[in-house]
């Protein structure tokens, strides 16, 4: 199901990602969810795509997600 706000994201996402990374996850998830509407594993595909999008801009350093440096 698409997420209208960051507050609606799954607890592990909301609790661990910074606000900007949550925006990236939510927007990517919603776009991928719509793009894969006819697939049986629609939600799983959207989750994978959203995490890939987050990992383009953020990296996990210990327990925290931090912005990548160019």
NUPALUM-85860 format. One record per atom (N, C-alpha, C): residue in three letters; atom name; x, y, z. Coordinates in steps of 0.02 Angstrom, whole numbers. Layout:
residues N
<rec><code>Ala</code><site>CA</site><u>X</u><v>Y</v><w>Z</w></rec>
...
//
This chain:
residues 70
<rec><code>Unk</code><site>N</site><u>41</u><v>-59</v><w>0</w></rec>
<rec><code>Unk</code><site>CA</site><u>0</u><v>0</v><w>0</w></rec>
<rec><code>Unk</code><site>C</site><u>44</u><v>62</v><w>0</w></rec>
<rec><code>Unk</code><site>N</site><u>27</u><v>112</v><w>-38</w></rec>
<rec><code>Unk</code><site>CA</site><u>66</u><v>174</v><w>-40</w></rec>
<rec><code>Unk</code><site>C</site><u>64</u><v>210</v><w>28</w></rec>
<rec><code>Unk</code><site>N</site><u>114</u><v>250</v><w>39</w></rec>
<rec><code>Unk</code><site>CA</site><u>119</u><v>288</v><w>102</w></rec>
<rec><code>Unk</code><site>C</site><u>109</u><v>362</v><w>88</w></rec>
<rec><code>Unk</code><site>N</site><u>55</u><v>392</v><w>113</w></rec>
<rec><code>Unk</code><site>CA</site><u>44</u><v>463</v><w>100</w></rec>
<rec><code>Unk</code><site>C</site><u>91</u><v>510</v><w>138</w></rec>
<rec><code>Unk</code><site>N</site><u>115</u><v>488</v><w>196</w></rec>
<rec><code>Unk</code><site>CA</site><u>159</u><v>530</v><w>237</w></rec>
<rec><code>Unk</code><site>C</site><u>215</u><v>487</v><w>267</w></rec>
<rec><code>Unk</code><site>N</site><u>270</u><v>519</v><w>286</w></rec>
<rec><code>Unk</code><site>CA</site><u>324</u><v>482</v><w>317</w></rec>
<rec><code>Unk</code><site>C</site><u>302</u><v>449</v><w>382</w></rec>
<rec><code>Unk</code><site>N</site><u>255</u><v>479</v><w>417</w></rec>
<rec><code>Unk</code><site>CA</site><u>231</u><v>450</v><w>480</w></rec>
<rec><code>Unk</code><site>C</site><u>196</u><v>383</v><w>468</w></rec>
<rec><code>Unk</code><site>N</site><u>176</u><v>369</v><w>407</w></rec>
<rec><code>Unk</code><site>CA</site><u>143</u><v>306</v><w>390</w></rec>
<rec><code>Unk</code><site>C</site><u>191</u><v>250</v><w>371</w></rec>
<rec><code>Unk</code><site>N</site><u>255</u><v>266</v><w>365</w></rec>
<rec><code>Unk</code><site>CA</site><u>304</u><v>215</v><w>345</w></rec>
<rec><code>Unk</code><site>C</site><u>309</u><v>160</v><w>399</w></rec>
<rec><code>Unk</code><site>N</site><u>332</u><v>100</v><w>379</w></rec>
<rec><code>Unk</code><site>CA</site><u>342</u><v>47</v><w>429</w></rec>
<rec><code>Unk</code><site>C</site><u>389</u><v>70</v><w>484</w></rec>
<rec><code>Unk</code><site>N</site><u>379</u><v>46</v><w>544</w></rec>
<rec><code>Unk</code><site>CA</site><u>418</u><v>68</v><w>602</w></rec>
<rec><code>Unk</code><site>C</site><u>493</u><v>63</v><w>591</w></rec>
<rec><code>Unk</code><site>N</site><u>520</u><v>8</v><w>563</w></rec>
<rec><code>Unk</code><site>CA</site><u>593</u><v>5</v><w>554</w></rec>
<rec><code>Unk</code><site>C</site><u>620</u><v>60</v><w>509</w></rec>
<rec><code>Unk</code><site>N</site><u>582</u><v>80</v><w>460</w></rec>
<rec><code>Unk</code><site>CA</site><u>604</u><v>133</v><w>414</w></rec>
<rec><code>Unk</code><site>C</site><u>601</u><v>200</v><w>451</w></rec>
<rec><code>Unk</code><site>N</site><u>545</u><v>215</v><w>481</w></rec>
<rec><code>Unk</code><site>CA</site><u>537</u><v>279</v><w>515</w></rec>
<rec><code>Unk</code><site>C</site><u>583</u><v>288</v><w>575</w></rec>
<rec><code>Unk</code><site>N</site><u>598</u><v>234</v><w>609</w></rec>
<rec><code>Unk</code><site>CA</site><u>639</u><v>239</v><w>670</w></rec>
<rec><code>Unk</code><site>C</site><u>713</u><v>246</v><w>655</w></rec>
<rec><code>Unk</code><site>N</site><u>736</u><v>225</v><w>597</w></rec>
<rec><code>Unk</code><site>CA</site><u>808</u><v>222</v><w>584</w></rec>
<rec><code>Unk</code><site>C</site><u>833</u><v>271</v><w>531</w></rec>
<rec><code>Unk</code><site>N</site><u>790</u><v>291</v><w>485</w></rec>
<rec><code>Unk</code><site>CA</site><u>813</u><v>335</v><w>431</w></rec>
<rec><code>Unk</code><site>C</site><u>802</u><v>409</v><w>449</w></rec>
<rec><code>Unk</code><site>N</site><u>849</u><v>452</v><w>429</w></rec>
<rec><code>Unk</code><site>CA</site><u>839</u><v>524</v><w>437</w></rec>
<rec><code>Unk</code><site>C</site><u>779</u><v>546</v><w>393</w></rec>
<rec><code>Unk</code><site>N</site><u>752</u><v>605</v><w>407</w></rec>
<rec><code>Unk</code><site>CA</site><u>693</u><v>630</v><w>372</w></rec>
<rec><code>Unk</code><site>C</site><u>701</u><v>628</v><w>296</w></rec>
<rec><code>Unk</code><site>N</site><u>757</u><v>653</v><w>271</w></rec>
<rec><code>Unk</code><site>CA</site><u>767</u><v>655</v><w>198</w></rec>
<rec><code>Unk</code><site>C</site><u>768</u><v>585</v><w>168</w></rec>
<rec><code>Unk</code><site>N</site><u>800</u><v>539</v><w>203</w></rec>
<rec><code>Unk</code><site>CA</site><u>801</u><v>469</v><w>179</w></rec>
<rec><code>Unk</code><site>C</site><u>732</u><v>439</v><w>180</w></rec>
<rec><code>Unk</code><site>N</site><u>691</u><v>458</v><w>230</w></rec>
<rec><code>Unk</code><site>CA</site><u>622</u><v>435</v><w>232</w></rec>
<rec><code>Unk</code><site>C</site><u>583</u><v>461</v><w>172</w></rec>
<rec><code>Unk</code><site>N</site><u>595</u><v>524</v><w>153</w></rec>
<rec><code>Unk</code><site>CA</site><u>563</u><v>553</v><w>93</w></rec>
<rec><code>Unk</code><site>C</site><u>581</u><v>512</v><w>32</w></rec>
<rec><code>Unk</code><site>N</site><u>645</u><v>496</v><w>25</w></rec>
<rec><code>Unk</code><site>CA</site><u>669</u><v>456</v><w>-32</w></rec>
<rec><code>Unk</code><site>C</site><u>635</u><v>388</v><w>-32</w></rec>
<rec><code>Unk</code><site>N</site><u>633</u><v>355</v><w>25</w></rec>
<rec><code>Unk</code><site>CA</site><u>602</u><v>288</v><w>30</w></rec>
<rec><code>Unk</code><site>C</site><u>528</u><v>293</v><w>10</w></rec>
<rec><code>Unk</code><site>N</site><u>492</u><v>339</v><w>40</w></rec>
<rec><code>Unk</code><site>CA</site><u>420</u><v>345</v><w>28</w></rec>
<rec><code>Unk</code><site>C</site><u>405</u><v>359</v><w>-46</w></rec>
<rec><code>Unk</code><site>N</site><u>440</u><v>407</v><w>-75</w></rec>
<rec><code>Unk</code><site>CA</site><u>427</u><v>425</v><w>-144</w></rec>
<rec><code>Unk</code><site>C</site><u>445</u><v>367</v><w>-192</w></rec>
<rec><code>Unk</code><site>N</site><u>501</u><v>334</v><w>-178</w></rec>
<rec><code>Unk</code><site>CA</site><u>522</u><v>278</v><w>-220</w></rec>
<rec><code>Unk</code><site>C</site><u>474</u><v>220</v><w>-213</w></rec>
<rec><code>Unk</code><site>N</site><u>455</u><v>205</v><w>-151</w></rec>
<rec><code>Unk</code><site>CA</site><u>408</u><v>150</v><w>-139</w></rec>
<rec><code>Unk</code><site>C</site><u>343</u><v>163</v><w>-176</w></rec>
<rec><code>Unk</code><site>N</site><u>315</u><v>222</v><w>-168</w></rec>
<rec><code>Unk</code><site>CA</site><u>250</u><v>238</v><w>-198</w></rec>
<rec><code>Unk</code><site>C</site><u>253</u><v>233</v><w>-274</w></rec>
<rec><code>Unk</code><site>N</site><u>307</u><v>258</v><w>-303</w></rec>
<rec><code>Unk</code><site>CA</site><u>315</u><v>254</v><w>-376</w></rec>
<rec><code>Unk</code><site>C</site><u>322</u><v>181</v><w>-399</w></rec>
<rec><code>Unk</code><site>N</site><u>364</u><v>143</v><w>-365</w></rec>
<rec><code>Unk</code><site>CA</site><u>374</u><v>73</v><w>-384</w></rec>
<rec><code>Unk</code><site>C</site><u>310</u><v>32</v><w>-373</w></rec>
<rec><code>Unk</code><site>N</site><u>274</u><v>47</v><w>-320</w></rec>
<rec><code>Unk</code><site>CA</site><u>211</u><v>11</v><w>-305</w></rec>
<rec><code>Unk</code><site>C</site><u>162</u><v>20</v><w>-363</w></rec>
<rec><code>Unk</code><site>N</site><u>157</u><v>81</v><w>-388</w></rec>
<rec><code>Unk</code><site>CA</site><u>112</u><v>94</v><w>-444</w></rec>
<rec><code>Unk</code><site>C</site><u>138</u><v>62</v><w>-508</w></rec>
<rec><code>Unk</code><site>N</site><u>204</u><v>64</v><w>-518</w></rec>
<rec><code>Unk</code><site>CA</site><u>233</u><v>37</v><w>-579</w></rec>
<rec><code>Unk</code><site>C</site><u>227</u><v>-39</v><w>-583</w></rec>
<rec><code>Unk</code><site>N</site><u>224</u><v>-73</v><w>-527</w></rec>
<rec><code>Unk</code><site>CA</site><u>221</u><v>-146</v><w>-525</w></rec>
<rec><code>Unk</code><site>C</site><u>151</u><v>-171</v><w>-505</w></rec>
<rec><code>Unk</code><site>N</site><u>101</u><v>-132</v><w>-521</w></rec>
<rec><code>Unk</code><site>CA</site><u>32</u><v>-146</v><w>-500</w></rec>
<rec><code>Unk</code><site>C</site><u>6</u><v>-215</v><w>-520</w></rec>
<rec><code>Unk</code><site>N</site><u>27</u><v>-241</v><w>-575</w></rec>
<rec><code>Unk</code><site>CA</site><u>0</u><v>-304</v><w>-600</w></rec>
<rec><code>Unk</code><site>C</site><u>41</u><v>-365</v><w>-579</w></rec>
<rec><code>Unk</code><site>N</site><u>92</u><v>-355</v><w>-538</w></rec>
<rec><code>Unk</code><site>CA</site><u>135</u><v>-410</v><w>-518</w></rec>
<rec><code>Unk</code><site>C</site><u>113</u><v>-439</v><w>-451</w></rec>
<rec><code>Unk</code><site>N</site><u>123</u><v>-503</v><w>-443</w></rec>
<rec><code>Unk</code><site>CA</site><u>102</u><v>-536</v><w>-381</w></rec>
<rec><code>Unk</code><site>C</site><u>145</u><v>-515</v><w>-322</w></rec>
<rec><code>Unk</code><site>N</site><u>206</u><v>-496</v><w>-334</w></rec>
<rec><code>Unk</code><site>CA</site><u>252</u><v>-476</v><w>-280</w></rec>
<rec><code>Unk</code><site>C</site><u>263</u><v>-400</v><w>-281</w></rec>
<rec><code>Unk</code><site>N</site><u>209</u><v>-364</v><w>-294</w></rec>
<rec><code>Unk</code><site>CA</site><u>210</u><v>-292</v><w>-301</w></rec>
<rec><code>Unk</code><site>C</site><u>242</u><v>-257</v><w>-240</w></rec>
<rec><code>Unk</code><site>N</site><u>220</u><v>-273</v><w>-181</w></rec>
<rec><code>Unk</code><site>CA</site><u>246</u><v>-240</v><w>-121</w></rec>
<rec><code>Unk</code><site>C</site><u>319</u><v>-257</v><w>-108</w></rec>
<rec><code>Unk</code><site>N</site><u>338</u><v>-319</v><w>-118</w></rec>
<rec><code>Unk</code><site>CA</site><u>407</u><v>-339</v><w>-107</w></rec>
<rec><code>Unk</code><site>C</site><u>453</u><v>-303</v><w>-157</w></rec>
<rec><code>Unk</code><site>N</site><u>432</u><v>-298</v><w>-219</w></rec>
<rec><code>Unk</code><site>CA</site><u>472</u><v>-262</v><w>-269</w></rec>
<rec><code>Unk</code><site>C</site><u>478</u><v>-189</v><w>-251</w></rec>
<rec><code>Unk</code><site>N</site><u>424</u><v>-159</v><w>-229</w></rec>
<rec><code>Unk</code><site>CA</site><u>425</u><v>-88</v><w>-210</w></rec>
<rec><code>Unk</code><site>C</site><u>472</u><v>-76</v><w>-151</w></rec>
<rec><code>Unk</code><site>N</site><u>472</u><v>-122</v><w>-102</w></rec>
<rec><code>Unk</code><site>CA</site><u>518</u><v>-115</v><w>-44</w></rec>
<rec><code>Unk</code><site>C</site><u>591</u><v>-119</v><w>-66</w></rec>
<rec><code>Unk</code><site>N</site><u>606</u><v>-167</v><w>-109</w></rec>
<rec><code>Unk</code><site>CA</site><u>675</u><v>-174</v><w>-133</w></rec>
<rec><code>Unk</code><site>C</site><u>698</u><v>-112</v><w>-171</w></rec>
<rec><code>Unk</code><site>N</site><u>656</u><v>-87</v><w>-214</w></rec>
<rec><code>Unk</code><site>CA</site><u>672</u><v>-28</v><w>-254</w></rec>
<rec><code>Unk</code><site>C</site><u>681</u><v>33</v><w>-209</w></rec>
<rec><code>Unk</code><site>N</site><u>639</u><v>40</v><w>-158</w></rec>
<rec><code>Unk</code><site>CA</site><u>644</u><v>96</v><w>-112</w></rec>
<rec><code>Unk</code><site>C</site><u>710</u><v>95</v><w>-74</w></rec>
<rec><code>Unk</code><site>N</site><u>731</u><v>35</v><w>-51</w></rec>
<rec><code>Unk</code><site>CA</site><u>794</u><v>30</v><w>-15</w></rec>
<rec><code>Unk</code><site>C</site><u>853</u><v>46</v><w>-61</w></rec>
<rec><code>Unk</code><site>N</site><u>850</u><v>24</v><w>-123</w></rec>
<rec><code>Unk</code><site>CA</site><u>904</u><v>40</v><w>-170</w></rec>
<rec><code>Unk</code><site>C</site><u>909</u><v>116</v><w>-179</w></rec>
<rec><code>Unk</code><site>N</site><u>852</u><v>149</v><w>-184</w></rec>
<rec><code>Unk</code><site>CA</site><u>852</u><v>222</v><w>-191</w></rec>
<rec><code>Unk</code><site>C</site><u>883</u><v>256</v><w>-130</w></rec>
<rec><code>Unk</code><site>N</site><u>866</u><v>232</v><w>-71</w></rec>
<rec><code>Unk</code><site>CA</site><u>895</u><v>260</v><w>-10</w></rec>
<rec><code>Unk</code><site>C</site><u>971</u><v>250</v><w>-10</w></rec>
<rec><code>Unk</code><site>N</site><u>993</u><v>191</v><w>-29</w></rec>
<rec><code>Unk</code><site>CA</site><u>1064</u><v>175</v><w>-25</w></rec>
<rec><code>Unk</code><site>C</site><u>1106</u><v>212</v><w>-77</w></rec>
<rec><code>Unk</code><site>N</site><u>1074</u><v>244</v><w>-126</w></rec>
<rec><code>Unk</code><site>CA</site><u>1111</u><v>286</v><w>-173</w></rec>
<rec><code>Unk</code><site>C</site><u>1135</u><v>350</v><w>-139</w></rec>
<rec><code>Unk</code><site>N</site><u>1097</u><v>373</v><w>-89</w></rec>
<rec><code>Unk</code><site>CA</site><u>1113</u><v>436</v><w>-56</w></rec>
<rec><code>Unk</code><site>C</site><u>1137</u><v>428</v><w>16</w></rec>
<rec><code>Unk</code><site>N</site><u>1123</u><v>371</v><w>46</w></rec>
<rec><code>Unk</code><site>CA</site><u>1140</u><v>360</v><w>117</w></rec>
<rec><code>Unk</code><site>C</site><u>1176</u><v>294</v><w>126</w></rec>
<rec><code>Unk</code><site>N</site><u>1217</u><v>292</v><w>178</w></rec>
<rec><code>Unk</code><site>CA</site><u>1253</u><v>231</v><w>195</w></rec>
<rec><code>Unk</code><site>C</site><u>1246</u><v>221</v><w>270</w></rec>
<rec><code>Unk</code><site>N</site><u>1243</u><v>159</v><w>291</w></rec>
<rec><code>Unk</code><site>CA</site><u>1237</u><v>144</v><w>362</w></rec>
<rec><code>Unk</code><site>C</site><u>1307</u><v>145</v><w>393</w></rec>
<rec><code>Unk</code><site>N</site><u>1315</u><v>187</v><w>445</w></rec>
<rec><code>Unk</code><site>CA</site><u>1378</u><v>193</v><w>481</w></rec>
<rec><code>Unk</code><site>C</site><u>1364</u><v>173</v><w>553</w></rec>
<rec><code>Unk</code><site>N</site><u>1380</u><v>111</v><w>569</w></rec>
<rec><code>Unk</code><site>CA</site><u>1363</u><v>86</v><w>636</w></rec>
<rec><code>Unk</code><site>C</site><u>1288</u><v>75</v><w>639</w></rec>
<rec><code>Unk</code><site>N</site><u>1255</u><v>109</v><w>685</w></rec>
<rec><code>Unk</code><site>CA</site><u>1183</u><v>104</v><w>692</w></rec>
<rec><code>Unk</code><site>C</site><u>1145</u><v>160</v><w>656</w></rec>
<rec><code>Unk</code><site>N</site><u>1182</u><v>208</v><w>627</w></rec>
<rec><code>Unk</code><site>CA</site><u>1151</u><v>267</v><w>597</w></rec>
<rec><code>Unk</code><site>C</site><u>1158</u><v>267</v><w>521</w></rec>
<rec><code>Unk</code><site>N</site><u>1109</u><v>297</v><w>488</w></rec>
<rec><code>Unk</code><site>CA</site><u>1112</u><v>308</v><w>417</w></rec>
<rec><code>Unk</code><site>C</site><u>1137</u><v>379</v><w>406</w></rec>
<rec><code>Unk</code><site>N</site><u>1189</u><v>388</v><w>367</w></rec>
<rec><code>Unk</code><site>CA</site><u>1218</u><v>453</v><w>354</w></rec>
<rec><code>Unk</code><site>C</site><u>1221</u><v>466</v><w>279</w></rec>
<rec><code>Unk</code><site>N</site><u>1219</u><v>528</v><w>261</w></rec>
<rec><code>Unk</code><site>CA</site><u>1220</u><v>548</v><w>191</w></rec>
<rec><code>Unk</code><site>C</site><u>1288</u><v>532</v><w>161</w></rec>
<rec><code>Unk</code><site>N</site><u>1288</u><v>505</v><w>101</w></rec>
<rec><code>Unk</code><site>CA</site><u>1350</u><v>491</v><w>65</w></rec>
<rec><code>Unk</code><site>C</site><u>1381</u><v>557</v><w>43</w></rec>
<rec><code>Unk</code><site>N</site><u>1446</u><v>558</v><w>41</w></rec>
<rec><code>Unk</code><site>CA</site><u>1481</u><v>617</v><w>15</w></rec>
<rec><code>Unk</code><site>C</site><u>1499</u><v>605</v><w>-57</w></rec>
<rec><code>Unk</code><site>N</site><u>1489</u><v>657</v><w>-98</w></rec>
<rec><code>Unk</code><site>CA</site><u>1504</u><v>648</v><w>-170</w></rec>
<rec><code>Unk</code><site>C</site><u>1577</u><v>638</v><w>-186</w></rec>
//
